[in-house]
Amino acid sequence: MSTTSSDALLIAYLTKVLAQINFYFGMFIFTFGIVGNILNILILSQRPLRTNSCAIIFFGSSTAGIIAIVSGLVSRVLSGVTTDLSATVSWICKVRAFILLASRAATFWLIMFASVDRWLLSSMNALRRQMSSMKNSLRGIGIITIILTIIHSQIFYCYGTNLAGTPLKCYTKNISCRLMNDLTFAIITILVPLIFIILFGLMTISNMRLARSRVEPAAVTMANVTIQNISTRNRSKKIDQRLFRMLFVQSVCLGLFTLPLAIQRLYATLTINIPKSVLQTTIENFIYQVALINTFLAVGMPFYVNIFAGGSVYRKGLFSLKEQIVRKLICTEHLPQNTQ
């Protein structure tokens, strides 16, 4: 199809704007995402959070988030400054795509797994509550990692470099691979975790309401329980409630930042055989890349969501981390210097 002068100007403008978004917005997400996930890991490593089954899942999600941000944003940010080797070197393209897609999927699936853990812990069934443990959390993280590794192994065959007519130079090399990749991302990486997050979130709310309705009758049986045990239980319950709130807010943000790309990928899959003009292809590529970079925003947000939704439990962890750093710095300054 022919391209008019006005279309050519719009194409050039969108291309320029996209390069600016990739550089400046990508740099912003990279900085706040890496810093946030590192702080998240440090806080979740402290007592009493590190002994909580849900906290260890958040720990794994933040680790996967760092891997996804580094593997996905470094080349995008530097693409306007230097050559992107993943666009021209086949093995770099395949390895980078595999690490990016698998780690990003792990971030979302671990958040889903945390919602399952909260549901188990809030259950009135004692056997289900016992399933919420550190051992099962670590086991679940391992199983999710293995499954996502197997699912994304097709990338080593499907991805190629120096491709024309694709959103990125490093992309799926044929229609069948593109269908598989788009459907895998839209359904397995985004839609399925979101559906389970909503489902188990509603079930958790139902469990919490049921437990609250039984508080008064249960209070009669607490006469012989020591004050110390009550305090310990209340503190543990408070941590669980804060972690559930953190999980809920993360789930909402996850949907807002990832669903647009899932919808765009499903649309691209359904219209893959429809002829399109250069302008339409450019617009769709623009939407795809903006939606794609927003998924990194979802990966980089957990720490800031936790500060907002985690309440005093999480902020105390942050203040404790700050105090530890200050004490270490002061101790380092007062260490005796070795004389030569």
DOSEDO-622636 format. One record per residue (C-alpha): x negated, y negated, z. Coordinates in Angstrom, 2 decimals. Each point is the difference from the previous one (the first is absolute). Layout:
REM residues N
@xx X, yy Y, zz Z
...
REM end
This chain:
REM residues 340
@xx 0.00, yy 0.00, zz 0.00
@xx -1.21, yy -3.52, zz -0.84
@xx -0.91, yy -2.45, zz 2.74
@xx 1.06, yy -3.66, zz -0.24
@xx -2.18, yy -2.87, zz 1.18
@xx 2.21, yy -0.56, zz 3.07
@xx -0.24, yy 3.69, zz 0.87
@xx -3.77, yy -0.13, zz -0.40
@xx -0.20, yy -3.00, zz 2.37
@xx 2.17, yy 1.79, zz 2.57
@xx -2.11, yy 3.16, zz -0.29
@xx -3.20, yy -2.01, zz 0.53
@xx 1.55, yy -1.80, zz 2.98
@xx 1.18, yy 3.22, zz 1.66
@xx -3.41, yy 1.58, zz -0.55
@xx -1.73, yy -2.98, zz 1.64
@xx 2.42, yy -0.08, zz 2.94
@xx -0.42, yy 3.75, zz 0.51
@xx -3.79, yy -0.37, zz 0.15
@xx 0.40, yy -2.71, zz 2.67
@xx 2.41, yy 2.16, zz 2.02
@xx -2.35, yy 2.98, zz -0.17
@xx -2.93, yy -2.07, zz 1.23
@xx 1.43, yy -2.34, zz 2.63
@xx 2.91, yy 2.06, zz 1.31
@xx -2.11, yy 3.15, zz -0.25
@xx -2.77, yy -1.66, zz 2.04
@xx 2.52, yy -1.09, zz 2.63
@xx 1.55, yy 3.47, zz 0.31
@xx -3.45, yy 1.62, zz 0.08
@xx -1.19, yy -2.25, zz 2.85
@xx 3.08, yy 0.09, zz 2.20
@xx 0.64, yy 3.69, zz -0.76
@xx -3.49, yy 1.24, zz 0.88
@xx -0.24, yy -2.16, zz 3.14
@xx 3.51, yy 0.95, zz 1.10
@xx -0.46, yy 3.74, zz -0.48
@xx -3.36, yy -0.02, zz 1.80
@xx 1.54, yy -1.84, zz 2.97
@xx 2.91, yy 2.43, zz -0.11
@xx -2.38, yy 2.96, zz 0.26
@xx -1.93, yy -1.58, zz 2.89
@xx 3.17, yy -0.78, zz 1.96
@xx 1.57, yy 3.41, zz -0.58
@xx -3.24, yy 1.59, zz 1.23
@xx 0.48, yy -1.48, zz 3.48
@xx 1.75, yy 1.53, zz 2.97
@xx 2.92, yy 0.60, zz 0.42
@xx 0.81, yy -0.22, zz -3.74
@xx -2.61, yy 2.54, zz -1.11
@xx 1.78, yy 2.75, zz 1.93
@xx 3.32, yy -0.71, zz -1.75
@xx 0.94, yy 2.35, zz -2.86
@xx 1.53, yy -2.80, zz -2.08
@xx -3.01, yy -2.29, zz 0.52
@xx -2.39, yy 2.59, zz -1.45
@xx 2.19, yy 0.15, zz -3.13
@xx -0.17, yy -3.80, zz -0.29
@xx -3.77, yy 0.35, zz 0.42
@xx -0.13, yy 2.37, zz -2.98
@xx 2.26, yy -2.28, zz -2.05
@xx -2.29, yy -3.00, zz 0.63
@xx -3.05, yy 2.04, zz -1.00
@xx 1.68, yy 1.04, zz -3.25
@xx 1.01, yy -3.64, zz -0.50
@xx -3.62, yy -1.18, zz 0.13
@xx -0.98, yy 2.62, zz -2.59
@xx 2.90, yy -1.03, zz -2.28
@xx -0.81, yy -3.72, zz 0.23
@xx -3.71, yy 0.46, zz -0.69
@xx 0.53, yy 2.42, zz -2.91
@xx 2.85, yy -2.00, zz -1.51
@xx -0.83, yy -3.66, zz 0.46
@xx -3.76, yy -0.34, zz -0.37
@xx 0.05, yy 0.60, zz -3.77
@xx 3.10, yy -2.17, zz -0.46
@xx -1.53, yy -2.94, zz 1.84
@xx -3.32, yy 0.32, zz -1.83
@xx 1.55, yy 0.64, zz -3.43
@xx -0.03, yy -3.72, zz -0.82
@xx -3.63, yy -0.39, zz 1.14
@xx -1.77, yy 3.14, zz -1.15
@xx 0.62, yy 3.13, zz -2.05
@xx 2.41, yy 2.55, zz 1.50
@xx -1.89, yy 3.29, zz -0.37
@xx 3.16, yy 1.99, zz 0.74
@xx 1.42, yy -1.30, zz -3.30
@xx -2.89, yy 1.38, zz -2.05
@xx -1.65, yy 2.87, zz 1.92
@xx 2.23, yy 3.07, zz 0.03
@xx -1.13, yy 1.66, zz 3.26
@xx 0.20, yy -3.28, zz 1.94
@xx 3.51, yy -0.55, zz -1.37
@xx 1.16, yy 3.47, zz 1.06
@xx -1.59, yy -0.02, zz 3.46
@xx 1.20, yy -3.53, zz 0.78
@xx 3.55, yy 0.74, zz -1.16
@xx 0.10, yy 3.23, zz 2.02
@xx -1.25, yy -1.63, zz 3.22
@xx 2.30, yy -3.01, zz -0.45
@xx 3.22, yy 1.87, zz -0.77
@xx -0.56, yy 2.77, zz 2.57
@xx -0.97, yy -2.38, zz 2.84
@xx 2.84, yy -2.42, zz -0.75
@xx 2.48, yy 2.88, zz -0.01
@xx -1.52, yy 1.24, zz 3.29
@xx 0.58, yy -3.42, zz 1.57
@xx 3.72, yy 0.13, zz -0.78
@xx 0.43, yy 3.70, zz 0.83
@xx -1.68, yy -0.43, zz 3.38
@xx 2.42, yy -2.81, zz 0.85
@xx 2.77, yy 2.45, zz -0.91
@xx -1.63, yy 2.65, zz 2.19
@xx -0.05, yy -2.49, zz 2.88
@xx 3.77, yy -0.41, zz -0.38
@xx 0.38, yy 3.78, zz 0.28
@xx -2.15, yy -0.05, zz 3.16
@xx 2.18, yy -2.74, zz 1.54
@xx 3.10, yy 2.05, zz -0.78
@xx -1.46, yy 3.08, zz 1.66
@xx -1.03, yy -1.96, zz 3.09
@xx 3.44, yy -1.66, zz 0.34
@xx 1.88, yy 3.31, zz -0.30
@xx 2.02, yy 1.34, zz 2.92
@xx -1.28, yy 3.46, zz -0.94
@xx -3.04, yy 0.87, zz 2.14
@xx -1.51, yy 2.27, zz -2.67
@xx 0.06, yy -2.85, zz -2.55
@xx -1.61, yy -2.39, zz 2.46
@xx -2.80, yy 2.50, zz 0.57
@xx -0.68, yy -0.02, zz -3.76
@xx -1.02, yy -3.67, zz 0.31
@xx -3.61, yy 0.54, zz 1.03
@xx -3.52, yy -1.05, zz -0.92
@xx -0.71, yy 3.49, zz -1.36
@xx 3.01, yy -0.05, zz -2.34
@xx -0.77, yy -3.58, zz -1.07
@xx -3.54, yy 0.96, zz -1.05
@xx 1.33, yy 3.13, zz -1.69
@xx 2.60, yy -2.05, zz -1.89
@xx -2.61, yy -2.52, zz -1.15
@xx -2.11, yy 2.87, zz -1.36
@xx 2.95, yy 1.61, zz -1.81
@xx 1.07, yy -3.30, zz -1.58
@xx -3.57, yy -0.63, zz -1.17
@xx -0.27, yy 3.44, zz -1.61
@xx 3.39, yy -0.24, zz -1.74
@xx -0.67, yy -3.48, zz -1.40
@xx -3.45, yy 1.11, zz -1.17
@xx 1.57, yy 2.86, zz -1.96
@xx 2.76, yy -2.19, zz -1.45
@xx -2.43, yy -2.66, zz -1.21
@xx -2.60, yy 2.44, zz -1.39
@xx 1.66, yy -0.39, zz -3.43
@xx -1.65, yy -3.43, zz -0.17
@xx -3.34, yy 1.60, zz -0.92
@xx 1.62, yy 1.26, zz -3.21
@xx 2.52, yy -2.75, zz -0.75
@xx -2.04, yy -3.18, zz 0.45
@xx -2.20, yy -1.49, zz -2.71
@xx -1.88, yy -3.21, zz -0.76
@xx 0.01, yy -2.73, zz -2.69
@xx 3.69, yy 0.59, zz -0.70
@xx 2.12, yy -2.36, zz -2.12
@xx 3.68, yy -0.77, zz 0.56
@xx -0.13, yy 0.87, zz 3.71
@xx 0.29, yy -2.29, zz 3.06
@xx -3.60, yy 0.81, zz 0.98
@xx -3.04, yy 1.20, zz -1.95
@xx -0.38, yy 2.87, zz 2.46
@xx 3.38, yy 1.68, zz -0.30
@xx 1.82, yy 3.19, zz -1.00
@xx -1.07, yy 0.99, zz -3.50
@xx 3.18, yy 1.53, zz -1.46
@xx 3.78, yy -0.08, zz 0.36
@xx 0.36, yy 3.24, zz 1.98
@xx -2.63, yy -1.12, zz 2.50
@xx 1.63, yy -3.42, zz 0.24
@xx 3.37, yy 1.57, zz 0.75
@xx -1.55, yy 2.20, zz 2.68
@xx -1.97, yy -2.86, zz 1.54
@xx 2.89, yy -2.50, zz 0.01
@xx 2.51, yy 2.46, zz 1.44
@xx -2.53, yy 1.20, zz 2.60
@xx -0.62, yy -3.55, zz 1.17
@xx 3.62, yy -1.15, zz -0.04
@xx 1.51, yy 3.11, zz 1.57
@xx -2.68, yy 1.68, zz 2.12
@xx -2.06, yy -3.01, zz 1.10
@xx 2.83, yy -2.48, zz 0.66
@xx 3.60, yy 1.23, zz -0.22
@xx -0.34, yy 3.28, zz 1.93
@xx -1.90, yy -1.55, zz 2.97
@xx 2.48, yy -2.90, zz 0.15
@xx 3.00, yy 2.33, zz -0.03
@xx -1.45, yy 2.10, zz 2.83
@xx -1.01, yy -3.12, zz 1.95
@xx 3.57, yy -1.31, zz -0.17
@xx 1.48, yy 3.42, zz 0.81
@xx -2.20, yy 0.73, zz 3.02
@xx 0.24, yy -3.63, zz 1.12
@xx 3.80, yy 0.26, zz 0.17
@xx -0.27, yy 3.35, zz 1.79
@xx -2.44, yy -1.54, zz 2.51
@xx 2.38, yy -2.88, zz 0.70
@xx 2.78, yy 2.54, zz 0.56
@xx -2.21, yy 1.93, zz 2.46
@xx -0.90, yy -3.17, zz 1.89
@xx 3.66, yy -0.99, zz 0.35
@xx 0.86, yy 3.48, zz 1.23
@xx -2.83, yy -0.10, zz 2.53
@xx 1.10, yy -3.45, zz 1.20
@xx 3.54, yy 1.25, zz 0.57
@xx -1.38, yy 2.68, zz 2.31
@xx -2.18, yy -2.32, zz 2.09
@xx 2.58, yy -0.57, zz 2.76
@xx 0.89, yy 3.67, zz 0.60
@xx -3.68, yy 0.90, zz -0.05
@xx -0.85, yy -2.67, zz 2.54
@xx 1.52, yy 2.10, zz 2.79
@xx -2.58, yy 2.73, zz -0.55
@xx -2.91, yy -2.43, zz 0.39
@xx 0.19, yy -0.26, zz 3.79
@xx -2.98, yy 2.27, zz 0.65
@xx -2.22, yy -1.45, zz -2.72
@xx -2.87, yy -2.13, zz 1.29
@xx -0.27, yy -3.70, zz -0.85
@xx -3.31, yy 0.66, zz -1.76
@xx 1.57, yy 2.58, zz -2.32
@xx 2.86, yy -2.38, zz -0.81
@xx -2.47, yy -2.75, zz -0.83
@xx -2.02, yy 2.33, zz -2.23
@xx 3.09, yy 1.16, zz -1.85
@xx 1.27, yy -3.54, zz -0.47
@xx -3.37, yy -1.11, zz -1.39
@xx -0.07, yy 2.96, zz -2.41
@xx 3.59, yy -0.70, zz -1.06
@xx -0.86, yy -3.65, zz -0.63
@xx -2.91, yy 0.98, zz -2.24
@xx 2.25, yy 2.38, zz -1.93
@xx 2.64, yy -2.71, zz -0.51
@xx -2.61, yy -2.49, zz -1.24
@xx -1.46, yy 2.56, zz -2.38
@xx 3.47, yy 0.68, zz -1.38
@xx 0.56, yy -3.72, zz -0.57
@xx -3.37, yy -0.24, zz -1.76
@xx 0.97, yy 2.97, zz -2.16
@xx 3.39, yy -1.53, zz -0.89
@xx -1.46, yy -3.36, zz -1.07
@xx -2.76, yy 1.72, zz -1.97
@xx 2.61, yy 2.09, zz -1.80
@xx 2.02, yy -3.07, zz -1.03
@xx -3.11, yy -1.79, zz -1.30
@xx -1.12, yy 3.18, zz -1.77
@xx 3.27, yy 0.12, zz -1.91
@xx -0.12, yy -3.70, zz -0.93
@xx -3.56, yy 0.18, zz -1.36
@xx 0.07, yy 3.38, zz -1.73
@xx 3.48, yy 0.50, zz -1.45
@xx -0.53, yy -2.59, zz -2.81
@xx -2.90, yy 2.06, zz -1.38
@xx 1.97, yy 3.23, zz 0.30
@xx 2.87, yy -1.56, zz -1.95
@xx -2.40, yy -1.40, zz -2.62
@xx -1.68, yy 3.39, zz -0.45
@xx 3.35, yy 1.77, zz -0.37
@xx 1.06, yy -2.60, zz -2.56
@xx -3.26, yy 0.46, zz -1.92
@xx 0.52, yy 3.75, zz -0.01
@xx 3.60, yy -0.26, zz -1.27
@xx -0.93, yy -2.48, zz -2.78
@xx -3.30, yy 1.57, zz -1.01
@xx 1.23, yy 0.84, zz -3.54
@xx 1.73, yy -3.35, zz -0.67
@xx -1.92, yy -2.36, zz -2.36
@xx -1.00, yy -3.24, zz 1.77
@xx -1.40, yy -3.32, zz -1.18
@xx -3.39, yy -1.27, zz 1.13
@xx 1.72, yy -2.59, zz 2.20
@xx 2.24, yy 2.57, zz 1.66
@xx -2.97, yy 2.28, zz 0.59
@xx -1.92, yy -2.92, zz 1.53
@xx 2.90, yy -0.93, zz 2.28
@xx 0.40, yy 3.60, zz 1.15
@xx -3.75, yy 0.25, zz 0.62
@xx 0.15, yy -3.24, zz 2.02
@xx 2.87, yy 1.33, zz 2.13
@xx -1.81, yy 3.32, zz 0.45
@xx -3.24, yy -1.54, zz 1.21
@xx 1.71, yy -2.47, zz 2.36
@xx 2.11, yy 2.84, zz 1.45
@xx -3.15, yy 2.14, zz 0.22
@xx -1.96, yy -2.55, zz 2.00
@xx 2.96, yy -0.36, zz 2.37
@xx -0.40, yy 3.66, zz 0.96
@xx -3.43, yy -0.90, zz 1.40
@xx 1.74, yy -2.64, zz 2.09
@xx 2.10, yy 2.83, zz 1.47
@xx -3.19, yy 1.97, zz 0.70
@xx -1.71, yy -2.95, zz 1.70
@xx 2.87, yy -1.19, zz 2.20
@xx 0.19, yy 2.56, zz 2.90
@xx -2.16, yy -1.97, zz 2.47
@xx 1.98, yy -3.22, zz -0.47
@xx 3.30, yy 1.86, zz 0.21
@xx -1.20, yy 1.68, zz 3.20
@xx -0.96, yy -3.33, zz 1.59
@xx 3.45, yy -1.34, zz -0.85
@xx 2.06, yy 3.08, zz 0.88
@xx -2.24, yy 1.80, zz 2.51
@xx 0.76, yy -2.41, zz 2.83
@xx -2.13, yy -0.19, zz 3.11
@xx -1.18, yy 3.61, zz -0.36
@xx -1.85, yy -0.69, zz -3.24
@xx -1.10, yy -3.54, zz 0.90
@xx -1.52, yy 1.30, zz 3.23
@xx -2.02, yy 2.39, zz -2.11
@xx -1.22, yy -2.93, zz -2.11
@xx -0.94, yy -2.06, zz 3.06
@xx -1.76, yy 3.02, zz 1.51
@xx -1.98, yy 0.44, zz -3.23
@xx -1.00, yy -3.68, zz 0.08
@xx -1.16, yy 0.29, zz 3.61
@xx -2.08, yy 3.09, zz -0.82
@xx -1.69, yy -1.81, zz -2.88
@xx -0.71, yy -3.07, zz 2.18
@xx -1.46, yy 2.18, zz 2.79
@xx -2.26, yy 1.83, zz -2.46
@xx -1.22, yy -3.29, zz -1.45
@xx -0.72, yy -1.41, zz 3.47
@xx -1.83, yy 3.19, zz 1.04
@xx -2.04, yy -0.07, zz -3.21
@xx -1.06, yy -3.61, zz 0.64
@xx -1.19, yy 0.87, zz 3.53
@xx -1.98, yy 3.08, zz -0.94
@xx -3.74, yy -0.44, zz 0.78
@xx -2.09, yy -0.63, zz -3.09
@xx -2.80, yy 2.44, zz -0.72
@xx -3.38, yy -1.66, zz 0.28
@xx -2.67, yy 0.77, zz -2.56
REM end
